[in-house]
Amino acid sequence: MENILVDVQVNAAIITINRPKQLNALNKRTIEEINHALSTLSKNREVRGIIITGAGDKAFVAGADIKEFAHFSKEEGKELARSGQEKLFDFIEHYPKPIIAAVNGFALGGGLELAMACHMRIASENARMGLPEVSLGLIPGYGGTQRLPQLIGKGKAIELITTAKMIDAKEALQYKLVNYVVSLDELLPKASEIIKSISHNSPTAITAAIKSINVGFDHRENGFEKEINEFGNCFGSEDFVEGTTAFMEKRKPNF
Ligand code: DAK
C-alpha cells in the first residue's frame, strides 16, 4: 500500500489515508487501495467495525485529486465517477460492518462525500466541511448531491452546494451532518468506543440493519419490505438463537 495505512486493533481497524502533503486528496490509486483493504477486512471476523481517517492534523481528505482530473474529457469524467462510486462510495455505504469517518480537518468535495458514504461521522473541533465543486465548474460527482440532502435536508443541502461554502464542526453538528464533535485527541478514542459498543451485538443482525436502513433511502426498492425480509432472515441465524437464549438464561450473549 502506497497511500493508506491499515492498523488492525481489538474490534476495530483504522484505515488512514496517508498523503498529508496533498492534504490526503483522493486519487485513483488511493480509491483502489481503500477498496482492497476493505475487501480484506470484511473477511476478518475479529474486526467488528472500521474507522477511516486522514493522516496529520490538518485534513481528513481535501477532495478528489484536482491535479489528476483537471484535464479529463466528458467521457473520462463519467468513467471516473462510475468506477469511484462502485469501488469506494457505494461499496462503503453497503459494507457489512459499520464504518465511521473520523473527520480530523478539511473534508471537502470528494472528502466530504467519502465521509457521507460512511455509516457515521465524528468530527474534531478543527474540522471544516463543504462541497466546493461548483467553484471548479463541477457538481459533486461521488454521490454528494444525493447523500447531503438525505443527511441534512434538501434546503440546507442546496444552500451548501450552491454557495460552495465551508462549515465548521459546530455547524455540522447542528445540521446533523456529524454525530459528535470532540477534540482532535479524542477523535479516534471516541470512534473506537462506538465500535466497542457495537462489538457486543450480533454481526449478522448489524449487517441486516445496515441493508434495511440503506434500502429506505434507495427509491428503487421499498424499505419497509426490505426490513420485513431482513427481520425474518434474522430468525434463521445462529446469532438470533444465541441472543435470545442468553437473554432467557440471564447472561451476556457471545456473538
Ligand atoms: N487535490 C490535489 N491537491 C490538493 C487538493 C486537492 N483536492 N487540496 C489540496 N491539495 C494540495 C495543494 O495543491 C498543495 O500542494 P502543493 O502546492 O504544496 O504541491 C497542498 O495540498 C497543500 O494545500 P494548500 O497549500 O492549498 O493548503 P492551505 O492550507 O493553504 O489550504 C485548503 C487548504 C483545503 C483550503 C486548500 O488546499 C483547498 O482549497 N484545497 C482544494 C479544496 C477543493 O476544492 N477540493 C476539491 C473539491 S472538488 C469526479 C468526482 C468527484 C470529484 C471530482 C471529479 N469525477 C468522477 C470526475 C470531486 C471533486 C472535488 O472533490
Boltz pocket constraint, residues with backbone or C-beta under 6 A from the ligand:
constraints:
  - pocket:
      binder: B
      contacts: [[A, 20], [A, 21], [A, 22], [A, 23], [A, 25], [A, 62], [A, 63], [A, 64], [A, 65], [A, 66], [A, 67], [A, 69], [A, 76], [A, 77], [A, 78], [A, 79], [A, 80], [A, 81], [A, 82], [A, 84], [A, 106], [A, 108], [A, 109], [A, 110], [A, 111], [A, 132], [A, 133], [A, 136], [A, 138], [A, 139], [A, 140], [A, 141], [A, 142]]
      max_distance: 6.0
